Amino acid sequence: MRKTFKCPENWLSKPIHITLVGAGGSGSNCLDALCQLHHGLLAVGHPHGLKVKLYDNDTVDMPNVGRQRFTYCDIGNNKATTLINRYNLAYGLAWESRPELFTADRLENHVPEILITCVDTISTRKEIADYMRQYQHEKSNDMWLDFGNGRHTGQVILGHLMNNENRLPNVYDLYPELENMEEDNEPSCSLAEAIQSQDLFVNRSIVDAGINILWQLLRNGEIDHHGVFINQKISEVKPLKINADIWQFMGYVENNNKNTCTG
């Protein structure tokens, strides 16, 4: 039974293209962590590091200050443009901002090595999963890293966008119930109200855990887990091991390289 996943060889010799969707609580912290990952990879000998493209059509509001990586002078500006300009200037990068709503058809002409979703909406995840089904007969190393969280809890799952002989199931494979769940993403009117619905450091904690999976994969060449579950209220962190029995319990069956969802 497979217990580890090895890093795709081409990731170690070329720029690793990342599309990051969302620049809010998790997304803004994720961009910061990706910058740290980029410089860490360069320091240990990766020839190119990361090439990041950030999507978000939202503007910075007062409740975002202190919770997300924005300041008072950012209020009223687009989130993606603000962050990308800041990190490009500070670290001499040439990353790209897309101040627009991400839709799955953006993947038509370019599927990145890693798609990262830091979004509140279930519909975005469903759209990505539905769109990628048209490529279900193609094999690819391209991966999907999804972040999600509640008030005290969070989870991150790294899986393949398409088929692969050593395929890791993605968030939609492991949570087939997403198909029928309703959205619940009412905006908060203040930082205090936002904290009532979501702990202050839950976003940062799950981002650190998720980007660390990428670091371990790229630094050590393989990983034995492809997800993490965090409960900040009781300071609990549990890995999602690469284990077909665990996947089957969650609703996903791996069978002779033909991967099916039992939901």
VEXBA-271770 format. One line per field, with one value per residue: residue number from 1; residue in one letter; x, y, z of N, C-alpha, C in turn. Coordinates in Angstrom, 2 decimals. Layout:
N
k = (NUM,...) .
r = (a,...) .
nx = (X,...) .
ny = (Y,...) .
nz = (Z,...) .
cax = (X,...) .
cay = (Y,...) .
caz = (Z,...) .
cx = (X,...) .
cy = (Y,...) .
cz = (Z,...) .
# end
This chain:
263
k = (1,2,3,4,5,6,7,8,9,10,11,12,13,14,15,16,17,18,19,20,21,22,23,24,25,26,27,28,29,30,31,32,33,34,35,36,37,38,39,40,41,42,43,44,45,46,47,48,49,50,51,52,53,54,55,56,57,58,59,60,61,62,63,64,65,66,67,68,69,70,71,72,73,74,75,76,77,78,79,80,81,82,83,84,85,86,87,88,89,90,91,92,93,94,95,96,97,98,99,100,101,102,103,104,105,106,107,108,109,110,111,112,113,114,115,116,117,118,119,120,121,122,123,124,125,126,127,128,129,130,131,132,133,134,135,136,137,138,139,140,141,142,143,144,145,146,147,148,149,150,151,152,153,154,155,156,157,158,159,160,161,162,163,164,165,166,167,168,169,170,171,172,173,174,175,176,177,178,179,180,181,182,183,184,185,186,187,188,189,190,191,192,193,194,195,196,197,198,199,200,201,202,203,204,205,206,207,208,209,210,211,212,213,214,215,216,217,218,219,220,221,222,223,224,225,226,227,228,229,230,231,232,233,234,235,236,237,238,239,240,241,242,243,244,245,246,247,248,249,250,251,252,253,254,255,256,257,258,259,260,261,262,263) .
r = (m,r,k,t,f,k,c,p,e,n,w,l,s,k,p,i,h,i,t,l,v,g,a,g,g,s,g,s,n,c,l,d,a,l,c,q,l,h,h,g,l,l,a,v,g,h,p,h,g,l,k,v,k,l,y,d,n,d,t,v,d,m,p,n,v,g,r,q,r,f,t,y,c,d,i,g,n,n,k,a,t,t,l,i,n,r,y,n,l,a,y,g,l,a,w,e,s,r,p,e,l,f,t,a,d,r,l,e,n,h,v,p,e,i,l,i,t,c,v,d,t,i,s,t,r,k,e,i,a,d,y,m,r,q,y,q,h,e,k,s,n,d,m,w,l,d,f,g,n,g,r,h,t,g,q,v,i,l,g,h,l,m,n,n,e,n,r,l,p,n,v,y,d,l,y,p,e,l,e,n,m,e,e,d,n,e,p,s,c,s,l,a,e,a,i,q,s,q,d,l,f,v,n,r,s,i,v,d,a,g,i,n,i,l,w,q,l,l,r,n,g,e,i,d,h,h,g,v,f,i,n,q,k,i,s,e,v,k,p,l,k,i,n,a,d,i,w,q,f,m,g,y,v,e,n,n,n,k,n,t,c,t,g) .
nx = (0.85,0.60,2.50,3.84,4.45,6.13,8.05,7.31,9.66,10.21,9.59,11.82,13.64,12.73,10.88,8.31,5.08,2.46,-0.93,-2.76,-5.77,-7.70,-7.31,-7.75,-8.32,-6.98,-5.71,-4.09,-2.24,-1.21,0.12,2.22,3.53,4.24,6.12,8.14,8.64,9.57,12.03,13.32,13.60,15.31,17.55,18.42,19.23,17.43,16.88,15.14,12.85,9.62,6.83,4.30,0.82,-1.80,-5.23,-7.96,-10.93,-11.81,-12.00,-10.05,-11.36,-12.34,-12.66,-10.77,-8.24,-5.72,-6.54,-6.17,-3.44,-3.17,-3.07,-4.21,-3.89,-4.36,-7.06,-9.85,-8.48,-7.69,-7.32,-5.60,-3.87,-2.72,-1.27,0.50,1.99,3.26,4.86,6.42,7.88,9.22,10.78,11.96,10.59,8.71,6.03,2.52,-0.56,-4.08,-6.74,-9.49,-12.39,-11.82,-12.35,-13.00,-12.43,-10.18,-8.14,-7.91,-5.98,-3.63,-2.56,-1.45,1.49,0.77,-2.34,-3.80,-6.36,-7.95,-10.58,-13.93,-16.13,-18.11,-18.94,-16.88,-14.94,-16.42,-16.84,-14.23,-13.61,-15.59,-14.90,-12.36,-12.94,-13.29,-10.84,-10.30,-9.23,-6.67,-3.26,-1.43,0.91,0.03,-1.23,-3.61,-4.01,-5.89,-7.35,-9.32,-11.55,-13.19,-14.72,-13.00,-11.52,-9.57,-8.57,-6.29,-5.69,-3.79,-3.94,-4.27,-5.09,-5.84,-5.75,-3.35,-0.80,0.03,-1.92,-3.01,-5.90,-8.01,-9.49,-12.18,-12.60,-12.37,-14.32,-17.14,-19.62,-19.66,-20.91,-23.63,-23.83,-24.74,-23.96,-22.32,-21.40,-21.51,-20.56,-18.46,-18.99,-17.14,-13.86,-14.05,-16.49,-15.86,-13.95,-15.55,-16.84,-14.74,-11.70,-8.81,-6.22,-6.56,-6.48,-3.76,-2.50,-3.40,-2.47,0.34,0.70,-0.10,1.61,3.95,3.75,4.27,6.91,8.24,7.86,9.26,11.78,12.64,11.93,9.83,6.66,4.76,2.25,-0.63,-2.23,-3.63,-5.29,-6.59,-7.38,-7.83,-8.91,-8.46,-5.84,-4.96,-3.42,-3.62,-2.33,-3.20,-2.77,-1.10,-2.89,-4.82,-6.93,-7.80,-8.63,-10.77,-12.53,-13.27,-14.71,-13.64,-12.36,-9.60,-8.63,-6.92,-5.56,-7.70,-9.60,-12.25,-15.07,-17.08,-19.20) .
ny = (-1.20,2.18,4.69,7.07,10.10,11.21,14.03,15.67,15.40,17.47,19.77,20.48,21.67,23.81,26.96,27.05,27.29,28.98,29.44,31.48,31.73,34.05,36.55,37.05,36.35,33.79,33.77,36.13,35.70,33.38,34.24,35.64,33.50,32.00,33.68,33.46,30.72,30.71,32.14,30.46,28.13,29.05,29.53,26.99,25.97,25.69,26.40,28.41,28.92,30.15,31.17,33.32,33.93,35.97,36.01,38.12,39.87,41.63,44.49,46.19,46.41,48.03,45.98,44.14,44.99,44.22,41.64,40.42,40.72,43.60,47.21,50.36,52.27,50.86,50.58,50.48,49.88,47.42,44.05,42.01,43.42,45.28,43.63,42.13,44.18,45.19,43.03,42.48,44.85,44.89,42.57,42.27,40.84,39.41,38.83,38.29,40.12,39.67,41.48,40.46,38.31,34.91,32.29,28.92,28.47,29.90,28.19,27.08,27.71,27.63,25.57,25.71,24.49,24.26,24.86,27.00,27.36,29.72,30.36,31.39,30.32,27.54,27.05,27.81,25.82,23.63,24.37,24.30,21.56,20.40,21.50,20.43,17.80,17.31,16.70,14.21,11.92,12.50,12.51,14.08,16.06,18.26,20.06,20.60,22.69,23.15,25.39,25.59,26.76,26.95,28.41,27.73,25.78,24.29,23.16,21.72,20.48,18.69,17.70,15.97,17.69,16.44,13.14,10.70,8.27,7.86,9.09,11.63,12.14,15.02,17.90,17.90,15.29,13.99,15.15,14.66,15.56,18.28,18.86,19.23,21.13,24.28,27.75,29.84,32.65,35.28,38.69,40.34,43.17,44.47,44.21,43.10,41.73,39.93,38.35,37.09,35.22,33.80,32.61,34.56,33.72,31.48,31.34,31.92,29.77,27.47,28.04,28.07,25.36,24.19,25.28,24.33,21.64,21.75,22.73,20.59,18.61,19.62,20.14,17.73,15.84,14.02,13.23,12.05,12.63,14.42,16.43,18.49,18.78,21.14,22.15,24.85,25.54,23.51,23.15,21.22,19.26,17.37,15.10,14.34,11.33,9.62,7.28,4.67,3.46,5.40,7.32,5.95,5.78,8.42,8.69,8.14,6.04,4.18,2.32,0.08,2.09,3.46,5.96,6.62,8.40,7.79,9.20) .
nz = (0.00,-0.88,0.72,0.59,-1.29,-4.11,-5.14,-8.21,-10.81,-12.65,-11.26,-9.89,-11.51,-12.97,-13.16,-10.74,-11.36,-9.84,-9.22,-7.27,-5.66,-4.26,-1.80,0.84,4.28,4.53,2.02,1.82,3.85,2.81,0.50,1.66,2.94,0.69,-0.46,1.43,1.10,-1.55,-1.33,0.43,-1.12,-3.16,-1.61,-0.92,-3.30,-5.47,-8.89,-9.82,-8.23,-7.28,-9.33,-9.14,-9.51,-8.61,-7.90,-7.22,-6.88,-5.02,-2.78,-0.27,2.97,6.08,8.19,7.36,8.08,10.30,10.53,8.10,5.73,5.49,5.60,7.05,5.07,2.81,2.40,0.31,-1.97,-4.51,-3.48,-4.55,-6.32,-4.55,-2.72,-4.40,-5.65,-3.39,-2.44,-4.68,-4.88,-2.42,-2.46,-4.92,-6.93,-9.70,-9.74,-10.54,-10.59,-10.65,-10.72,-10.55,-10.78,-10.25,-12.50,-13.48,-16.17,-16.66,-16.55,-18.97,-20.98,-19.57,-17.17,-13.96,-12.19,-9.54,-8.22,-5.97,-3.69,-1.75,-0.65,0.29,-0.87,-1.75,-4.29,-6.01,-5.66,-6.55,-9.22,-10.23,-9.90,-11.55,-14.02,-14.49,-14.91,-17.56,-18.44,-17.50,-18.58,-19.12,-18.08,-15.52,-13.62,-12.30,-9.50,-6.80,-4.14,-1.42,0.89,3.80,6.36,9.58,12.46,14.67,13.56,10.89,7.62,5.26,2.04,-0.24,-3.53,-6.70,-9.73,-12.08,-13.57,-12.48,-12.21,-9.65,-8.09,-5.87,-3.99,-4.31,-2.62,-3.37,-4.10,-1.64,-0.11,-1.04,-0.31,-0.66,-2.99,-2.48,-0.51,1.01,0.45,2.89,3.55,4.69,4.86,7.35,9.48,11.03,12.57,15.11,14.95,12.95,14.25,16.08,14.52,13.51,14.61,15.49,14.64,13.06,10.27,9.65,10.92,9.53,7.00,7.38,7.98,5.56,3.52,4.49,3.81,1.07,1.19,2.51,0.58,-1.64,-0.57,0.67,-1.14,-0.97,0.60,3.44,4.14,2.98,3.75,6.39,9.50,11.70,14.99,16.70,19.14,20.94,20.55,18.64,16.15,13.28,10.90,7.47,6.35,3.66,2.59,1.54,2.92,4.70,2.85,1.66,3.79,3.91,1.61,-0.86,-3.37,-4.29,-6.96,-8.76,-10.18,-11.20,-10.28,-8.17,-6.90,-4.15,-3.28) .
cax = (0.00,1.41,2.57,4.51,4.29,7.39,7.97,7.54,11.05,10.33,9.47,13.11,14.55,12.07,10.02,7.08,4.00,1.39,-2.07,-3.36,-7.10,-8.16,-6.31,-8.36,-7.70,-6.00,-4.96,-3.04,-1.21,-0.61,1.08,3.37,4.23,4.83,7.32,9.14,8.97,10.37,13.39,13.90,13.99,16.50,18.67,18.92,19.73,16.49,17.36,14.19,11.85,8.21,6.25,2.96,-0.22,-2.82,-6.55,-8.99,-11.62,-12.33,-11.24,-9.74,-12.30,-11.87,-12.49,-9.62,-7.02,-5.46,-6.87,-5.50,-2.15,-3.42,-2.98,-5.27,-3.71,-4.79,-8.52,-10.40,-7.69,-7.86,-6.48,-4.55,-2.90,-2.02,-0.30,1.53,2.88,4.06,5.88,7.34,8.77,10.05,11.69,12.47,9.90,7.93,4.77,1.44,-1.87,-5.27,-7.81,-10.72,-12.93,-11.27,-13.27,-12.23,-11.98,-8.85,-7.19,-8.00,-4.73,-2.46,-2.78,-0.20,1.93,-0.02,-3.47,-4.10,-7.63,-8.18,-11.87,-15.04,-17.27,-18.14,-19.18,-15.60,-14.35,-17.22,-16.58,-12.91,-13.72,-16.40,-14.16,-11.23,-13.41,-13.17,-9.49,-10.14,-8.48,-5.30,-2.41,-0.71,1.44,-0.51,-1.87,-4.56,-3.86,-7.09,-7.44,-10.66,-11.59,-14.38,-14.42,-11.82,-10.87,-9.16,-7.96,-5.65,-5.55,-3.06,-4.32,-4.07,-6.18,-6.24,-5.32,-1.93,-0.70,0.18,-2.79,-3.51,-7.23,-8.10,-10.51,-13.51,-12.67,-12.49,-15.53,-18.17,-20.80,-19.61,-21.83,-24.98,-23.79,-25.12,-22.98,-22.54,-20.25,-21.94,-19.41,-18.49,-18.98,-16.03,-12.89,-14.58,-17.52,-15.17,-13.32,-16.61,-17.18,-13.54,-10.60,-7.89,-5.04,-6.85,-6.00,-2.31,-2.10,-3.63,-1.56,1.67,0.68,-0.22,2.81,4.98,3.66,5.02,8.32,8.76,7.86,10.31,13.08,13.03,11.64,8.63,5.86,3.95,0.89,-0.96,-3.21,-3.54,-6.51,-6.22,-8.41,-7.10,-9.50,-7.83,-4.43,-4.79,-3.01,-3.59,-2.01,-3.95,-1.76,-1.28,-3.36,-6.07,-7.99,-8.31,-9.37,-12.04,-13.39,-13.75,-15.60,-12.88,-11.83,-8.49,-8.76,-6.20,-5.28,-8.95,-10.01,-13.65,-15.64,-18.26,-20.26) .
cay = (0.00,3.39,5.48,8.34,10.70,11.82,15.30,15.59,15.77,18.74,20.87,20.77,22.25,24.88,27.77,26.39,28.26,28.86,30.35,31.63,32.29,34.62,37.34,37.44,35.89,32.76,34.09,37.13,35.01,32.39,34.93,35.90,32.23,31.63,34.48,32.81,29.46,31.06,32.47,29.26,27.24,29.61,29.41,25.61,25.59,25.61,27.39,29.46,29.21,30.20,32.24,33.35,34.80,36.11,36.48,38.56,41.07,42.35,45.63,46.16,47.10,48.24,44.75,43.35,45.49,43.53,40.23,40.07,41.41,44.93,48.33,51.36,53.00,50.00,50.55,50.96,49.37,46.00,43.21,41.33,44.40,45.83,42.68,41.81,45.34,45.31,41.97,42.68,45.97,44.57,41.43,42.23,39.76,39.80,38.09,38.96,40.26,39.66,42.06,39.99,37.06,33.71,31.26,27.73,28.49,30.51,27.09,26.55,27.87,27.42,24.93,25.87,23.30,24.20,25.77,27.15,28.05,30.27,31.01,31.05,29.78,26.14,27.03,27.89,24.48,22.78,24.77,23.78,20.10,20.09,21.90,19.54,16.46,17.13,16.20,13.06,10.85,12.96,12.39,15.32,16.26,19.50,19.78,21.54,22.85,23.88,25.78,25.89,26.85,27.40,29.37,27.30,24.67,24.50,22.01,21.94,19.21,18.72,16.58,16.18,18.25,15.45,11.79,10.43,6.89,7.91,10.22,12.00,12.73,16.43,18.22,17.54,13.83,13.54,15.73,14.67,16.27,19.66,18.96,19.62,22.09,25.64,28.77,30.60,33.56,36.65,39.51,40.95,44.63,44.99,43.20,42.42,40.80,38.88,37.47,36.29,34.13,33.09,32.96,35.52,33.13,30.22,31.42,31.81,28.44,26.48,28.38,27.57,23.90,23.82,25.61,23.42,20.41,22.02,22.83,19.24,17.89,20.15,20.07,16.35,14.99,13.22,13.47,10.90,13.13,15.42,17.34,18.73,19.27,21.91,22.65,25.79,25.65,22.51,23.06,19.89,19.22,15.99,14.99,13.43,10.43,9.04,5.95,4.38,3.14,6.69,7.93,5.24,6.20,9.77,8.63,8.05,4.70,4.03,0.94,-0.24,3.37,4.09,6.60,6.97,8.96,7.01,10.08) .
caz = (0.00,-1.01,1.94,0.34,-2.61,-4.49,-5.87,-9.66,-11.10,-13.37,-10.32,-9.29,-12.48,-13.70,-12.29,-10.31,-11.53,-8.85,-9.29,-5.95,-5.79,-3.00,-1.08,2.11,5.51,4.22,0.81,2.06,4.61,1.92,-0.36,2.50,3.13,-0.59,-0.61,2.27,0.44,-2.72,-0.94,1.01,-2.21,-3.79,-0.68,-0.89,-4.60,-6.59,-9.86,-10.20,-7.22,-7.62,-10.14,-8.57,-10.06,-7.57,-8.33,-6.26,-7.39,-3.87,-2.28,1.16,3.83,7.45,8.98,6.89,8.71,11.57,10.37,6.86,5.65,4.94,6.53,6.84,3.80,1.71,2.32,-0.95,-3.08,-4.80,-2.63,-5.31,-6.81,-3.39,-2.17,-5.37,-5.77,-2.15,-2.36,-5.79,-4.55,-1.25,-2.65,-6.28,-7.65,-10.88,-9.65,-11.26,-9.95,-11.50,-9.90,-11.17,-10.25,-10.88,-12.96,-13.85,-17.56,-16.69,-16.66,-20.33,-21.72,-18.71,-15.87,-13.22,-11.45,-8.30,-8.04,-4.54,-3.45,-0.41,-0.91,1.16,-1.61,-2.18,-5.73,-6.73,-5.64,-7.43,-10.60,-10.60,-10.03,-12.74,-15.21,-14.70,-15.29,-19.01,-18.67,-16.62,-19.23,-19.29,-16.91,-15.27,-12.27,-11.75,-8.22,-6.22,-2.70,-0.99,2.29,4.29,7.83,10.29,13.53,15.42,12.87,9.51,6.96,3.98,1.33,-1.50,-4.39,-8.13,-10.51,-13.08,-13.26,-12.33,-11.76,-8.20,-7.81,-4.55,-4.11,-3.93,-1.62,-3.86,-4.04,-0.25,0.47,-2.07,0.16,-1.12,-4.12,-2.05,0.59,0.68,0.81,4.12,3.52,4.95,5.26,8.68,9.41,11.81,12.97,16.29,14.49,12.22,15.22,16.69,13.61,13.09,15.50,14.90,14.02,12.40,8.88,9.60,11.35,8.49,5.89,7.72,7.85,4.15,2.76,4.98,3.01,-0.16,1.54,2.75,-0.69,-2.50,0.12,0.96,-2.30,-0.79,1.80,3.86,4.37,1.97,4.33,7.83,10.16,12.89,15.90,17.55,20.46,21.80,20.11,18.04,14.75,12.80,9.48,6.60,5.83,2.34,2.99,0.82,3.88,5.18,1.74,1.48,4.90,3.60,0.46,-2.10,-3.57,-5.22,-7.43,-10.01,-10.87,-11.64,-9.05,-8.19,-5.70,-3.78,-2.81) .
cx = (0.89,1.33,3.21,4.20,5.57,7.16,8.16,8.93,11.17,10.16,10.82,14.05,13.96,11.29,8.72,5.97,2.87,0.31,-2.74,-4.69,-7.58,-7.05,-6.88,-7.59,-6.64,-5.12,-3.85,-1.90,-0.49,0.42,2.35,4.20,4.88,6.09,8.46,9.60,9.89,11.82,14.08,14.39,15.25,17.73,19.26,19.23,18.73,16.83,16.43,13.21,10.44,7.89,4.76,2.06,-1.38,-4.11,-7.37,-9.61,-12.13,-11.42,-11.06,-10.77,-11.73,-11.70,-11.30,-8.32,-6.87,-5.75,-6.19,-4.25,-2.29,-3.31,-4.09,-5.13,-4.11,-6.29,-9.00,-9.65,-7.95,-6.86,-5.31,-3.46,-2.07,-0.93,0.83,2.50,3.81,5.19,6.88,8.36,9.73,11.11,12.21,11.87,9.21,6.65,3.64,0.15,-2.96,-6.43,-9.19,-11.16,-12.31,-12.40,-12.44,-11.73,-10.65,-7.77,-7.10,-6.65,-3.47,-2.89,-1.46,0.23,1.11,-1.10,-3.79,-5.40,-7.76,-9.48,-12.92,-16.11,-17.08,-18.25,-17.88,-14.93,-15.10,-16.96,-15.25,-12.98,-14.48,-15.62,-13.05,-11.66,-13.31,-11.78,-9.23,-9.35,-7.03,-4.54,-1.56,-0.19,0.85,-1.38,-2.73,-4.38,-5.00,-7.05,-8.90,-10.65,-12.95,-13.95,-13.12,-10.98,-10.48,-8.59,-7.33,-5.43,-4.85,-3.44,-4.08,-5.31,-6.74,-5.75,-3.80,-1.82,-0.49,-0.69,-3.13,-4.91,-7.24,-9.27,-11.90,-13.70,-13.00,-13.73,-16.63,-19.45,-20.80,-20.60,-23.18,-25.00,-24.16,-24.04,-23.37,-21.36,-20.68,-20.74,-19.60,-18.37,-17.83,-15.08,-13.41,-15.63,-16.88,-14.54,-14.34,-16.96,-15.97,-12.38,-9.52,-6.75,-5.30,-6.35,-4.49,-1.85,-2.26,-2.75,-0.16,1.75,0.66,1.03,3.98,4.94,4.45,6.52,8.93,8.85,9.03,11.70,13.55,12.69,10.42,7.93,5.11,2.54,0.62,-2.06,-2.99,-4.89,-6.09,-7.47,-7.71,-7.65,-8.86,-6.38,-4.10,-4.43,-2.90,-3.26,-2.99,-2.92,-2.11,-1.61,-4.73,-7.22,-8.63,-9.13,-10.73,-13.03,-14.01,-14.62,-14.93,-12.23,-10.74,-8.47,-8.08,-5.97,-6.52,-9.60,-11.46,-14.09,-16.93,-19.41,-21.40) .
cy = (1.25,4.24,6.84,8.83,11.46,13.09,15.09,16.13,17.13,19.95,21.33,21.50,23.43,25.75,27.02,27.43,27.95,29.89,30.33,32.36,32.75,35.32,37.86,36.91,34.84,33.17,35.09,36.53,33.99,33.06,35.23,34.63,31.75,32.42,33.88,31.48,29.70,31.31,31.28,28.30,27.75,29.40,28.01,25.08,25.41,26.71,28.56,29.84,29.25,31.37,32.26,34.35,34.80,36.71,36.94,39.84,41.96,43.53,45.51,47.00,47.20,46.94,43.90,43.75,44.82,42.06,39.65,40.95,42.75,45.98,49.33,52.08,52.16,50.03,51.20,50.47,47.88,45.17,42.59,42.30,44.97,44.90,42.37,42.96,45.45,44.27,42.07,43.77,45.59,43.52,41.29,41.11,40.32,38.97,38.94,39.03,40.24,40.17,41.73,38.68,35.87,32.78,30.11,27.75,29.25,29.44,26.54,26.58,27.63,26.83,25.04,24.54,23.13,25.28,25.80,27.93,28.43,31.06,30.55,30.25,28.32,26.08,27.09,26.53,23.54,23.10,24.23,22.28,19.71,20.39,20.90,18.13,16.24,16.62,14.92,11.92,11.25,12.79,13.63,15.34,17.49,19.21,20.93,21.53,23.73,24.14,26.07,25.98,27.30,28.37,29.01,26.29,25.06,23.23,22.45,20.58,19.46,17.49,16.93,16.81,17.23,14.07,11.69,9.01,6.79,9.02,10.38,12.60,14.18,16.66,17.79,16.03,13.35,14.09,15.80,15.38,17.74,19.92,19.55,20.62,23.48,26.61,29.44,31.56,35.02,37.49,40.07,42.46,45.24,43.86,42.41,41.37,39.63,37.88,36.59,35.08,33.30,33.56,33.73,34.84,31.82,30.22,31.21,30.40,27.42,26.77,27.86,26.06,23.47,24.10,24.76,22.09,20.59,22.09,21.45,18.44,18.33,20.01,18.63,15.38,14.12,13.61,12.20,11.32,14.24,16.37,17.47,19.24,19.94,22.29,23.56,25.85,24.68,22.26,21.70,20.03,17.76,15.96,14.08,12.55,9.96,7.57,5.70,4.05,4.41,7.36,7.27,5.61,7.57,9.81,8.50,6.67,4.72,2.56,0.75,1.00,4.01,4.66,7.05,7.52,8.24,7.87,10.10) .
cz = (0.00,0.26,1.75,-1.07,-2.92,-5.32,-7.36,-10.01,-11.78,-12.45,-9.79,-10.24,-13.26,-12.73,-11.98,-10.37,-10.55,-9.15,-7.93,-6.10,-4.41,-2.25,0.23,3.30,5.28,3.05,1.03,2.87,3.75,1.01,0.42,2.69,1.84,-0.87,0.22,1.65,-0.76,-2.34,-0.28,-0.06,-2.91,-2.91,-0.66,-2.29,-5.72,-7.58,-10.11,-9.09,-7.80,-8.55,-9.81,-9.30,-9.07,-8.14,-7.13,-6.80,-6.27,-3.50,-0.77,1.92,5.24,8.24,8.56,7.60,10.08,11.52,9.14,6.73,4.92,6.03,6.21,5.50,2.59,1.47,1.01,-2.17,-3.30,-4.01,-3.39,-5.76,-5.66,-2.90,-3.14,-5.55,-4.56,-2.12,-3.52,-5.46,-3.43,-1.55,-4.08,-7.12,-8.89,-10.91,-10.22,-10.43,-11.02,-10.64,-10.48,-10.53,-10.99,-11.28,-13.52,-15.29,-17.73,-16.85,-18.08,-21.04,-20.88,-17.38,-15.11,-12.60,-10.18,-8.35,-6.55,-4.40,-1.98,-0.48,0.09,0.45,-1.99,-3.70,-6.53,-6.78,-6.58,-8.89,-11.08,-10.83,-11.29,-14.02,-15.52,-15.08,-16.79,-19.39,-17.89,-17.26,-19.50,-17.97,-16.76,-13.84,-11.59,-10.53,-7.74,-4.70,-2.23,0.51,2.64,5.79,8.32,11.38,14.26,14.63,11.44,8.94,5.65,3.35,0.00,-2.31,-5.85,-8.78,-11.50,-12.65,-13.21,-11.79,-10.25,-7.63,-6.33,-4.73,-3.63,-2.98,-2.08,-3.90,-2.62,0.45,-0.59,-1.64,-0.21,-2.25,-3.71,-0.90,0.11,1.14,2.13,4.28,3.67,5.41,6.67,8.54,10.19,12.13,14.16,15.89,13.75,13.15,15.92,15.82,13.21,13.95,14.75,14.12,13.29,10.95,8.80,9.96,10.23,7.27,6.16,7.54,6.38,3.34,3.25,4.24,1.71,0.10,1.75,1.46,-1.57,-1.87,0.28,-0.15,-2.16,0.50,2.16,4.25,3.36,2.45,5.82,8.32,11.47,13.68,16.90,18.96,21.44,21.39,19.53,16.57,14.33,11.32,8.76,5.90,4.42,2.54,2.35,1.76,4.43,4.09,1.55,2.57,4.62,2.35,-0.87,-2.21,-4.63,-5.65,-8.78,-10.87,-11.48,-10.38,-9.13,-6.86,-5.39,-3.30,-3.77) .
# end
